[in-house]
Structure formats: structure tokens, C-alpha cells
Amino acid sequence: MSQSLAKKCNEVKERYDTCFLKWYSEKYLRGIGAVDNNECSALFKEYSSCLQVALKERGIDKLLEDAREDNKENDADLSP
């Protein structure tokens, strides 16, 4: 597993990655687990929150917003 973009998020990312791989292989691939409701959701939210802070500190959040805005039309074309 790769490290997080932010060192301070590595520990929660590792816990999430471990949880996700176990859920994916033991439940999802066997048709037992639901994509939108799995036991790793809380860890993902924790990692996502940590990462958002790191992105904001580095100014990357603004770059992401700009890229999303620039590609809004393309995203609309690809929506179901």
C-alpha cells in the first residue's frame, strides 16, 4: 500500500486500506457487502477529513476546485 499525500494521515490511511482490502476480498467479491454501506466507511471519512486539511494547507484544494470547474461540462457528458 502506498503512503498518504500527508504523513500525518498515513496511520489512518493504512487502517482504511487494510479494512477495505479485507471487506473487498471477503465480502464484496462474494456478493455479501454493499458498496455504499460497508464497515470501512467511518475510516474512509476519517482519512478523507485528514487529507482535506493537508490539501488545504498546501493550496491543492483550490487547484482541485479549478480543475473540477474546468471539466464540469465533460463530467455532465459522462453522467448516467
DRENTORKOL-3810 file (N, C-alpha, C; in nm, 4 decimals):
REM DRENTORKOL-3810
@n.u->0.0824; n.v->-0.1172; n.w->0.0000; ca.u->0.0000; ca.v->0.0000; ca.w->0.0000; c.u->0.0877; c.v->0.1247; c.w->0.0000
@n.u->0.0412; n.v->0.2241; n.w->-0.0665; ca.u->0.1184; ca.v->0.3475; ca.w->-0.0762; c.u->0.0921; c.v->0.4372; c.w->0.0452
@n.u->0.1834; n.v->0.5295; n.w->0.0650; ca.u->0.1664; ca.v->0.6248; ca.w->0.1742; c.u->0.0707; c.v->0.7348; c.w->0.1310
@n.u->0.0193; n.v->0.8029; n.w->0.2278; ca.u->-0.0703; ca.v->0.9148; ca.w->0.2028; c.u->0.0090; c.v->1.0345; c.w->0.1527
@n.u->-0.0602; n.v->1.1255; n.w->0.0889; ca.u->-0.0003; ca.v->1.2519; ca.w->0.0462; c.u->0.0527; c.v->1.3290; c.w->0.1669
@n.u->-0.0132; n.v->1.3140; n.w->0.2799; ca.u->0.0271; ca.v->1.3819; ca.w->0.4033; c.u->0.0730; c.v->1.2782; c.w->0.5054
@n.u->0.1944; n.v->1.2951; n.w->0.5552; ca.u->0.2486; ca.v->1.1997; ca.w->0.6526; c.u->0.1575; c.v->1.1799; c.w->0.7726
@n.u->0.0940; n.v->1.2894; n.w->0.8180; ca.u->0.0107; ca.v->1.2795; ca.w->0.9376; c.u->-0.1132; c.v->1.1922; c.w->0.9140
@n.u->-0.1443; n.v->1.1621; n.w->0.7889; ca.u->-0.2610; ca.v->1.0795; ca.w->0.7560; c.u->-0.2237; c.v->0.9332; c.w->0.7292
@n.u->-0.0956; n.v->0.9011; n.w->0.7337; ca.u->-0.0513; ca.v->0.7654; ca.w->0.6998; c.u->-0.1165; c.v->0.6568; c.w->0.7852
@n.u->-0.1254; n.v->0.6821; n.w->0.9155; ca.u->-0.1774; ca.v->0.5779; ca.w->1.0053; c.u->-0.3239; c.v->0.5468; c.w->0.9749
@n.u->-0.4057; n.v->0.6487; n.w->0.9580; ca.u->-0.5477; ca.v->0.6242; ca.w->0.9294; c.u->-0.5643; c.v->0.5680; c.w->0.7882
@n.u->-0.4786; n.v->0.6084; n.w->0.6950; ca.u->-0.4854; ca.v->0.5521; ca.w->0.5600; c.u->-0.4534; c.v->0.4038; c.w->0.5628
@n.u->-0.3542; n.v->0.3657; n.w->0.6395; ca.u->-0.3169; ca.v->0.2248; ca.w->0.6498; c.u->-0.4311; c.v->0.1423; c.w->0.7103
@n.u->-0.4953; n.v->0.1964; n.w->0.8145; ca.u->-0.6094; ca.v->0.1265; ca.w->0.8744; c.u->-0.7239; c.v->0.1136; c.w->0.7748
@n.u->-0.7504; n.v->0.2215; n.w->0.6992; ca.u->-0.8564; ca.v->0.2168; ca.w->0.5986; c.u->-0.8215; c.v->0.1172; c.w->0.4882
@n.u->-0.7005; n.v->0.1228; n.w->0.4354; ca.u->-0.6598; ca.v->0.0313; ca.w->0.3282; c.u->-0.6745; c.v->-0.1143; c.w->0.3713
@n.u->-0.6307; n.v->-0.1442; n.w->0.4932; ca.u->-0.6407; ca.v->-0.2810; ca.w->0.5456; c.u->-0.7866; c.v->-0.3235; c.w->0.5559
@n.u->-0.8695; n.v->-0.2365; n.w->0.6108; ca.u->-1.0122; ca.v->-0.2653; ca.w->0.6247; c.u->-1.0761; c.v->-0.2867; c.w->0.4879
@n.u->-1.0471; n.v->-0.1947; n.w->0.3943; ca.u->-1.1072; ca.v->-0.2024; ca.w->0.2624; c.u->-1.0681; c.v->-0.3310; c.w->0.1896
@n.u->-0.9403; n.v->-0.3650; n.w->0.1908; ca.u->-0.8962; ca.v->-0.4863; ca.w->0.1214; c.u->-0.9613; c.v->-0.6112; c.w->0.1792
@n.u->-0.9756; n.v->-0.6144; n.w->0.3104; ca.u->-1.0414; ca.v->-0.7285; ca.w->0.3753; c.u->-1.1893; c.v->-0.7330; c.w->0.3361
@n.u->-1.2588; n.v->-0.6188; n.w->0.3445; ca.u->-1.4006; ca.v->-0.6123; ca.w->0.3064; c.u->-1.4187; c.v->-0.6505; c.w->0.1598
@n.u->-1.3353; n.v->-0.5960; n.w->0.0748; ca.u->-1.3473; ca.v->-0.6201; ca.w->-0.0694; c.u->-1.3302; c.v->-0.7677; c.w->-0.1026
@n.u->-1.2270; n.v->-0.8288; n.w->-0.0468; ca.u->-1.1992; ca.v->-0.9684; ca.w->-0.0811; c.u->-1.2915; c.v->-1.0671; c.w->-0.0102
@n.u->-1.3281; n.v->-1.0385; n.w->0.1135; ca.u->-1.4082; ca.v->-1.1334; ca.w->0.1906; c.u->-1.5589; c.v->-1.1142; c.w->0.1757
@n.u->-1.6013; n.v->-0.9958; n.w->0.1388; ca.u->-1.7458; ca.v->-0.9706; ca.w->0.1304; c.u->-1.7897; c.v->-0.9268; c.w->-0.0086
@n.u->-1.7365; n.v->-0.8158; n.w->-0.0570; ca.u->-1.7844; ca.v->-0.7597; ca.w->-0.1828; c.u->-1.7721; c.v->-0.8581; c.w->-0.2989
@n.u->-1.6565; n.v->-0.9194; n.w->-0.3138; ca.u->-1.6367; ca.v->-1.0131; ca.w->-0.4248; c.u->-1.7247; c.v->-1.1374; c.w->-0.4130
@n.u->-1.7746; n.v->-1.1629; n.w->-0.2957; ca.u->-1.8634; ca.v->-1.2782; ca.w->-0.2740; c.u->-2.0103; c.v->-1.2383; c.w->-0.2750
@n.u->-2.0359; n.v->-1.1107; n.w->-0.3042; ca.u->-2.1734; ca.v->-1.0629; ca.w->-0.3139; c.u->-2.2407; c.v->-1.0370; c.w->-0.1805
@n.u->-2.1620; n.v->-1.0272; n.w->-0.0750; ca.u->-2.2181; ca.v->-1.0086; ca.w->0.0594; c.u->-2.2240; c.v->-0.8613; c.w->0.0988
@n.u->-2.1242; n.v->-0.7835; n.w->0.0627; ca.u->-2.1148; ca.v->-0.6452; ca.w->0.1079; c.u->-2.1695; c.v->-0.5452; c.w->0.0089
@n.u->-2.2332; n.v->-0.4430; n.w->0.0594; ca.u->-2.2859; ca.v->-0.3355; ca.w->-0.0241; c.u->-2.1807; c.v->-0.2265; c.w->-0.0405
@n.u->-2.1723; n.v->-0.1714; n.w->-0.1591; ca.u->-2.0726; ca.v->-0.0688; ca.w->-0.1875; c.u->-2.0950; c.v->0.0557; c.w->-0.1037
@n.u->-2.2180; n.v->0.0992; n.w->-0.0902; ca.u->-2.2464; ca.v->0.2251; ca.w->-0.0231; c.u->-2.2631; c.v->0.2137; c.w->0.1278
@n.u->-2.2475; n.v->0.0936; n.w->0.1819; ca.u->-2.2641; ca.v->0.0760; ca.w->0.3256; c.u->-2.1739; c.v->-0.0379; c.w->0.3725
@n.u->-2.0483; n.v->-0.0053; n.w->0.3997; ca.u->-1.9589; ca.v->-0.1096; ca.w->0.4488; c.u->-1.8904; c.v->-0.0643; c.w->0.5768
@n.u->-1.8302; n.v->-0.1585; n.w->0.6442; ca.u->-1.7728; ca.v->-0.1302; ca.w->0.7759; c.u->-1.6504; c.v->-0.0387; c.w->0.7720
@n.u->-1.6016; n.v->-0.0067; n.w->0.6543; ca.u->-1.4845; ca.v->0.0800; ca.w->0.6415; c.u->-1.5223; c.v->0.2265; c.w->0.6176
@n.u->-1.6491; n.v->0.2557; n.w->0.6078; ca.u->-1.6944; ca.v->0.3913; ca.w->0.5769; c.u->-1.6451; c.v->0.4942; c.w->0.6778
@n.u->-1.6486; n.v->0.4629; n.w->0.8047; ca.u->-1.6045; ca.v->0.5582; ca.w->0.9076; c.u->-1.4548; c.v->0.5865; c.w->0.8940
@n.u->-1.3766; n.v->0.4835; n.w->0.8645; ca.u->-1.2327; ca.v->0.5038; ca.w->0.8446; c.u->-1.2067; c.v->0.5876; c.w->0.7207
@n.u->-1.2846; n.v->0.5650; n.w->0.6155; ca.u->-1.2681; ca.v->0.6452; ca.w->0.4941; c.u->-1.2982; c.v->0.7927; c.w->0.5232
@n.u->-1.4034; n.v->0.8191; n.w->0.5977; ca.u->-1.4384; ca.v->0.9579; ca.w->0.6321; c.u->-1.3270; c.v->1.0218; c.w->0.7154
@n.u->-1.2714; n.v->0.9455; n.w->0.8077; ca.u->-1.1622; ca.v->0.9964; ca.w->0.8913; c.u->-1.0401; c.v->1.0290; c.w->0.8052
@n.u->-1.0052; n.v->0.9374; n.w->0.7135; ca.u->-0.8906; ca.v->0.9612; ca.w->0.6249; c.u->-0.9186; c.v->1.0793; c.w->0.5322
@n.u->-1.0371; n.v->1.0854; n.w->0.4766; ca.u->-1.0742; ca.v->1.1933; ca.w->0.3860; c.u->-1.0648; c.v->1.3292; c.w->0.4562
@n.u->-1.1122; n.v->1.3361; n.w->0.5788; ca.u->-1.1050; ca.v->1.4613; ca.w->0.6555; c.u->-0.9605; c.v->1.5031; c.w->0.6789
@n.u->-0.8773; n.v->1.4080; n.w->0.7154; ca.u->-0.7353; ca.v->1.4357; ca.w->0.7372; c.u->-0.6716; c.v->1.4860; c.w->0.6082
@n.u->-0.7027; n.v->1.4212; n.w->0.4986; ca.u->-0.6450; ca.v->1.4572; ca.w->0.3699; c.u->-0.6924; c.v->1.5951; c.w->0.3243
@n.u->-0.8185; n.v->1.6265; n.w->0.3480; ca.u->-0.8701; ca.v->1.7585; ca.w->0.3089; c.u->-0.7939; c.v->1.8704; c.w->0.3791
@n.u->-0.7618; n.v->1.8506; n.w->0.5061; ca.u->-0.6846; ca.v->1.9507; ca.w->0.5807; c.u->-0.5467; c.v->1.9671; c.w->0.5163
@n.u->-0.4832; n.v->1.8566; n.w->0.4835; ca.u->-0.3498; ca.v->1.8613; ca.w->0.4228; c.u->-0.3543; c.v->1.9284; c.w->0.2852
@n.u->-0.4572; n.v->1.8992; n.w->0.2071; ca.u->-0.4708; ca.v->1.9615; ca.w->0.0750; c.u->-0.4892; c.v->2.1123; c.w->0.0882
@n.u->-0.5685; n.v->2.1518; n.w->0.1869; ca.u->-0.5926; ca.v->2.2949; ca.w->0.2091; c.u->-0.4637; c.v->2.3648; c.w->0.2533
@n.u->-0.3887; n.v->2.3012; n.w->0.3423; ca.u->-0.2632; ca.v->2.3594; ca.w->0.3898; c.u->-0.1642; c.v->2.3823; c.w->0.2758
@n.u->-0.1679; n.v->2.2952; n.w->0.1767; ca.u->-0.0749; ca.v->2.3058; ca.w->0.0634; c.u->-0.1317; c.v->2.3850; c.w->-0.0540
@n.u->-0.2559; n.v->2.4283; n.w->-0.0437; ca.u->-0.3178; ca.v->2.5039; ca.w->-0.1517; c.u->-0.3657; c.v->2.4185; c.w->-0.2669
@n.u->-0.3626; n.v->2.2885; n.w->-0.2480; ca.u->-0.4038; ca.v->2.1963; ca.w->-0.3536; c.u->-0.5555; c.v->2.1928; c.w->-0.3679
@n.u->-0.6258; n.v->2.2237; n.w->-0.2617; ca.u->-0.7720; ca.v->2.2224; ca.w->-0.2677; c.u->-0.8239; c.v->2.3200; c.w->-0.3728
@n.u->-0.7614; n.v->2.4347; n.w->-0.3848; ca.u->-0.8016; ca.v->2.5343; ca.w->-0.4849; c.u->-0.7744; c.v->2.4822; c.w->-0.6259
@n.u->-0.6619; n.v->2.4160; n.w->-0.6449; ca.u->-0.6298; ca.v->2.3587; ca.w->-0.7759; c.u->-0.7329; c.v->2.2534; c.w->-0.8150
@n.u->-0.7749; n.v->2.1723; n.w->-0.7186; ca.u->-0.8762; ca.v->2.0705; ca.w->-0.7459; c.u->-1.0101; c.v->2.1337; c.w->-0.7825
@n.u->-1.0477; n.v->2.2384; n.w->-0.7083; ca.u->-1.1730; ca.v->2.3088; ca.w->-0.7393; c.u->-1.1693; c.v->2.3657; c.w->-0.8803
@n.u->-1.0572; n.v->2.4271; n.w->-0.9170; ca.u->-1.0429; ca.v->2.4844; ca.w->-1.0509; c.u->-1.0513; c.v->2.3765; c.w->-1.1584
@n.u->-0.9858; n.v->2.2636; n.w->-1.1353; ca.u->-0.9885; ca.v->2.1543; ca.w->-1.2324; c.u->-1.1303; c.v->2.0985; c.w->-1.2472
@n.u->-1.2005; n.v->2.0856; n.w->-1.1362; ca.u->-1.3393; ca.v->2.0370; ca.w->-1.1425; c.u->-1.4276; c.v->2.1346; c.w->-1.2184
@n.u->-1.4079; n.v->2.2627; n.w->-1.1936; ca.u->-1.4869; ca.v->2.3647; ca.w->-1.2635; c.u->-1.4566; c.v->2.3620; c.w->-1.4136
@n.u->-1.3300; n.v->2.3495; n.w->-1.4484; ca.u->-1.2903; ca.v->2.3452; ca.w->-1.5891; c.u->-1.3470; c.v->2.2241; c.w->-1.6622
@n.u->-1.3718; n.v->2.1149; n.w->-1.5889; ca.u->-1.4185; ca.v->1.9911; ca.w->-1.6512; c.u->-1.5647; c.v->1.9609; c.w->-1.6228
@n.u->-1.6368; n.v->2.0571; n.w->-1.5694; ca.u->-1.7770; ca.v->2.0378; ca.w->-1.5355; c.u->-1.8585; c.v->1.9914; c.w->-1.6562
@n.u->-1.8313; n.v->2.0490; n.w->-1.7721; ca.u->-1.9032; ca.v->2.0126; ca.w->-1.8941; c.u->-1.8748; c.v->1.8678; c.w->-1.9333
@n.u->-1.7490; n.v->1.8276; n.w->-1.9250; ca.u->-1.7126; ca.v->1.6889; ca.w->-1.9570; c.u->-1.7790; c.v->1.5906; c.w->-1.8602
@n.u->-1.7819; n.v->1.6275; n.w->-1.7332; ca.u->-1.8432; ca.v->1.5412; ca.w->-1.6331; c.u->-1.9927; c.v->1.5246; c.w->-1.6617
@n.u->-2.0570; n.v->1.6329; n.w->-1.7028; ca.u->-2.2002; ca.v->1.6269; ca.w->-1.7345; c.u->-2.2256; c.v->1.5341; c.w->-1.8534
@n.u->-2.1358; n.v->1.5356; n.w->-1.9501; ca.u->-2.1496; ca.v->1.4489; ca.w->-2.0663; c.u->-2.1370; c.v->1.3018; c.w->-2.0293
@n.u->-2.0611; n.v->1.2724; n.w->-1.9255; ca.u->-2.0360; ca.v->1.1335; ca.w->-1.8857; c.u->-2.1312; c.v->1.0831; c.w->-1.7788
@n.u->-2.2175; n.v->1.1709; n.w->-1.7280; ca.u->-2.3126; ca.v->1.1300; ca.w->-1.6239; c.u->-2.4178; c.v->1.0377; c.w->-1.6815
@n.u->-2.4627; n.v->0.9403; n.w->-1.5987; ca.u->-2.5673; ca.v->0.8475; ca.w->-1.6474; c.u->-2.7003; c.v->0.9145; c.w->-1.6659
END
